[in-house]
Amino acid sequence: MNRAPADFAGQGALVTGGGSGIGAATAALLLARGARVAVLDRDPSGAPDGAVRVTADVTSDEAVRAAVDEAVDAVGGALHTVVGNAGIGAVGTVEDNDDAEWARVLDVNVLGLVRTARAALPWLRRAAATAPGRVSLTHTCSIAATAGLPQRALYSASKGAVLSLTLATAADLLRDGIRVNCVNPGTADTPWVGRLLDLADDPEAERAALCARQPMGRLVTAEEVAAAIVHLASPGASGITGTALAVDGGMQGLRPRPAT
């Protein structure tokens, strides 16, 4: 029987937005691989069993700082892995969302990562001093950062900022021994996508269209995205920083011929 490697044994990990979807799957995989895991979420009740649940909203700097300190204390006083996953979606062209909605989405998707990193960095630097190559910050970005998708102007802008933030932060933290990467999911079978499908005039046709635009012909799963996040955070990826890893069924780079 194959068992998950215990390569995160003794390490503290924090996952924001870990109450559902990709975040919950990531927290579960980190737990399976030996990490002590805290989940930070507005509603962490859906976090996997074994994770410490911390309630906070990433739009509040004060709340994030307090939550990170609470989480670190709960996982043993050390923090090696941070997964910045909290985010929200947005639908529409550049004309369809007002300034308030742009500010709301950017506040969560971009500044939420900034607040989390700021609060976590003192802990990450402390861990990196004794565990080089084992300390990381990984963002959940999106294929929307690198591909033009219809009806996703605001969401794409926010994720483009996440990609640039990841690269700049990787450069800034290089000498601290903290690796910074991101994962770019394609359309994933998550609760948010499920809610979008429920709003469509023909949910089955919309799901088929989303599947068809990914060359593999299906949505990626939360567990597949989590596996990529955990790989980038793992000691086995100690030589990887400043990288965006697409988990998108081939959407970013493949242009297959139509089936005949």
N, C-alpha and C positions, 0 to 999 in steps of 0.2 A: 504493500500500500504506500503510495507516494504521500509524503508529508510536506507541508510548506516549510521552507527554510526559516530558521529562527535568526535571520540576519539583523533584525532590529531588537534583539534581546537586550534588555537593560536600557533602552533608549526611550526618551519622552517625545511624544508627537502631538501636534495640535492640528486639527482639521476644521477650518471654518466652513459654514454651510454644510455641516456633516449630519444634518437631521433627515436628509432624504437624498435620493438620486445618486449622483456621482460621489458626493461627499460621504454619504453613508457607506457606499461600497468601498471607498478608499479607507475609511476608518476600520471597517470590518477586515480588510486585507492586512492593514498594519497590525491589528490585533492578532491575526492569525500568524503573523511573522514575528511575533514576540514583543512588539512595542507596547508601552503604556500610553494609552490614547485618550486625549480630551477632545471633545467636540464642542465647538462654539457655534451657536445658532440662535436665531430669534425663537425658534421652537425646536429644541434638541430632543424632543420625546421620541423621534424616529431613529435616533442613533442606535448603533448595534449594541447588544448586551456586552458589558465589559468595558465600554467607554465611559469616561467621566463626562457628564452633561453640564455644560455651562451656558447659561442664557445671556445673550448680549446681541445688540444691534450694531453692525459694522459701520453705521453712519454716525456713531457717537465715539469720538476719540476717548473720552473719559471712560465709557463703558468698555471699550476694547482693551484699554490699558488694565483696568481692574480685572476683566475676564481672563486676560493672558496670565496675569500674576496668579489668579485663582487656579487656572488650569495647570500651570507649571508646578505649583505647590501640590496639587492633587496627583500629578504623575511622578512625583518623587524629587522635585526640586531641580530637574535638569530638562533642557529642551534641545533636541537634536534635529527634529524634522517639523517644518511648518508647511501645511498645504493651504494655500489661499484659494478657496473654492467658492466662497459665498458670492452670489451674483443673481441678477434678475434679467429677464428678457424684455424685448421691446419689438413691436411690429410696426412697419410703416415706412414710407419714403421720407425724404428730407422735409417734405411739406406737412407730414401728417402728425408730428408731435410738437407741442409747444415748448417754450423755454423751460417751463417748470418740469416737464417730463424729461427733457434732456438733462437738466440738473439732477433729477432724482436718480436716473439710471447711471450717470457718470459717478455720482456720489457713492453708490453701492459698488459698481463693477470696477472702478478705478481707485477712488479714494479709500474704499473699504480695504483693498490690498495694501495701500500705503499705510493706513492706520495699523493694520495687523503687523506688517513688517517692522514699523517703528517700535511698537510695543514689544515685539519678540526679539529684536536684534541684540539687546544686552544679554539675554539668555543664550541666544545662538552663538554669540562671540565667546561667551564663557565656555560653552561646550566645545567649540572649535579649537580652543587652546589646548585641549587634551585629547581630542578625537578628530584629527585632520582627515578630511575626505568623507567624514560620516555626518556632516552637518549640512542641511540643505533647506532651501525655500523653493517651493514648486507652486506655480500658479496654474489654475484652470483658465485657459484662454479659449480660442475657438477657431475653426476653419474660416469663420467670418472675418478674421483678421487678415487673411491672405487671399480670399476669393470674394468676388463681388456677388452677393446674394440679393435677390429681389425682396423688397419689403423689409429690409433689415438695416436701414441707414444708421439709426441711432445705436442699435446693438453692435453693428460692425465697427462704428467709430469707437465705442467703448472697448471692444476687444482689440482693435488696432493699437489703442493706447496701452492695453495690458501687455501686448507683445513688445512694444518699445520699452515699457517700464521694466520688463523682465531682462532685456538685453542690457539696459543701462545699469540696473541694479547688480547684475552679474559682474559687470566691469568694476563697479564700486566696491564690491565685497570680495573680489578675487584675493586680495592680500590678507583678508580676514580668515580665509579658509572656508568660506561659506559658498556653496554652489547654488546657483539660481537658474532655474529652467521653467519651461511651461509646456503644457500639453494642449494640443489644438483638436478637440473633438469635432467630428462632423455632426450630423444630426443624430442625436442619441435618444434611445428609448427611455426617456425620463419623465417624471411627473409634469414638468413644464411643457414638454412637447405633447404629452397627453392632453393637457388643457388646451393647447392650441388646436389640436385635432378636434376636440369636442366643440370648438367654436366654428369649425368649418361647415359650409353648407353640406358637403358630402365627406364626412370624416374618412371613410374607407378609400375614396378616390385621392384625398389629400395624403393619406399615409402611403399609398402606392406611388404617388409622385415624389414624395420625400425619399422613399426607398430607391426609386429609379435613378435619382440624380447622383447617388453614390455608386461607383462602379461595381462594388460587390453585390449590389442589388438589395440591400437591407440596411436598416438602421444599426448603428453600433450600440453595444450595451453599456450600461453604467459600469459593469464589472470589467469590460475591456478597457475602458478609459482609466479606471482605477488601477489596473495592472500596469499601465504606462506611467502613471503618476508615481506609484510605489517603486517601479524600476528606477526612475530618475532620482528618487530620494534615497535609494538603497546604497550600501557600501560598494556594490558591484558596479555602480555608475560613478565611482569616485573621480573619473577623468572627464566627466561631462558637466559643462557649465555653459550658460548662454545659448542653450539649444531649445528649439521649439519642435516637439514631437507630435506629428499628426496622427490621430486615430480616427480616420474618416472614411474607411472603406475604399481608399484610393482616390477620393475626390480631389485632393490637392494636386496630384501629379499625373494621374492616368487619364488618357483620352482613348478609351477602347472604341473599336468600330462597332456600330450597331449590330445587334444579332440579326441574322438572316434566316 
